[in-house]
Every structure is written in C-alpha cells, then in structure tokens.
Amino acid sequence: MKGNVKSGKGSSFFKGIAMSSVNMLAVPFYLGISIYLAKMDKIIIEQPFIMLFVFGASFGSFFVILYLYIFRKIYY
C-alpha cells in the first residue's frame, strides 16, 4: 500500500517556476506606481524617504514571513 503513494515533489519544481515568474511582476508594478505618483506630485522621491520605504518593505516582508513560519510550526 505504501508503494502507491506519490510524493508530489515533481510538481513542486513547476510551482516554484510559476511563483518566481509572478514575483518578477512586482518590479514593473512598483515602477509604474511610483512614476504615476511622482507625475501627480503625490510622492516625494528624495533620499530619506527612499531609505524609509526600503526599510519598511524589508521589515514588513521579514516579519510576515517570520509570522507565517511560526504560525505554521505551532498550529500545523
């Protein structure tokens, strides 16, 4: 009975390819949004604000991933 169980590891590769291709869409999205907001004078593109954005995006991404990792380890 155990010999008939499929692990499904082969499809993980293609899922990874699909996720990485979707991830590449973030660069044009942020570029388009920032150009639009700069044209409408709704965003300030100067050095302290750029570093704050980079820090905030990195900080938020890190803690979302860390939270999901802890949540999955505790509850699953």
C-alpha positions as CSV (number, residue, x, y, z in Angstrom):
1,M,0.0,0.0,0.0
2,K,2.8,2.4,0.8
3,G,4.4,1.9,-2.7
4,N,1.4,3.5,-4.4
5,V,1.7,6.8,-2.6
6,K,3.0,9.7,-4.7
7,S,5.2,12.3,-3.1
8,G,4.3,15.1,-5.5
9,K,7.9,16.5,-5.4
10,G,8.0,16.8,-9.2
11,S,5.2,19.4,-9.3
12,S,6.9,21.5,-6.7
13,F,9.5,22.5,-9.3
14,F,6.9,23.8,-11.6
15,K,5.1,25.6,-8.8
16,G,8.4,27.3,-7.9
17,I,8.8,28.4,-11.6
18,A,5.3,29.8,-11.6
19,M,5.8,31.7,-8.3
20,S,9.1,33.2,-9.5
21,S,7.5,34.4,-12.7
22,V,4.7,36.1,-10.7
23,N,7.4,37.6,-8.4
24,M,9.0,39.4,-11.4
25,L,5.8,41.3,-11.9
26,A,6.5,43.3,-8.7
27,V,9.2,45.4,-10.3
28,P,7.1,46.8,-13.1
29,F,4.2,47.3,-10.7
30,Y,6.3,49.4,-8.3
31,L,7.9,51.3,-11.1
32,G,4.6,52.1,-12.7
33,I,3.0,53.2,-9.5
34,S,6.0,55.4,-8.5
35,I,6.1,57.1,-11.9
36,Y,2.4,57.8,-11.7
37,L,2.5,59.1,-8.2
38,A,5.6,61.3,-9.0
39,K,3.8,62.7,-12.0
40,M,0.7,63.6,-9.9
41,D,3.0,65.1,-7.1
42,K,1.7,62.6,-4.6
43,I,5.1,61.1,-3.6
44,I,8.4,62.6,-2.6
45,I,11.3,60.9,-4.2
46,E,14.2,62.1,-2.1
47,Q,16.9,60.2,-0.2
48,P,15.4,59.9,3.3
49,F,12.1,58.7,2.0
50,I,13.6,56.2,-0.3
51,M,15.5,54.6,2.5
52,L,12.4,54.6,4.7
53,F,10.5,52.8,2.0
54,V,13.2,50.2,1.5
55,F,13.5,49.7,5.3
56,G,9.7,49.4,5.7
57,A,9.2,47.0,2.9
58,S,12.1,44.8,4.1
59,F,11.0,44.9,7.7
60,G,7.4,44.1,6.8
61,S,8.3,41.3,4.4
62,F,10.6,39.7,7.0
63,F,8.1,39.8,9.8
64,V,5.2,38.5,7.6
65,I,7.4,35.5,6.6
66,L,8.5,35.0,10.2
67,Y,5.0,35.2,11.4
68,L,3.8,32.6,8.8
69,Y,6.6,30.3,9.7
70,I,5.9,30.4,13.4
71,F,2.1,30.1,12.8
72,R,2.6,27.0,10.6
73,K,5.0,25.4,13.1
74,I,2.7,26.0,16.1
75,Y,-0.7,25.1,14.5
76,Y,0.2,22.6,11.8
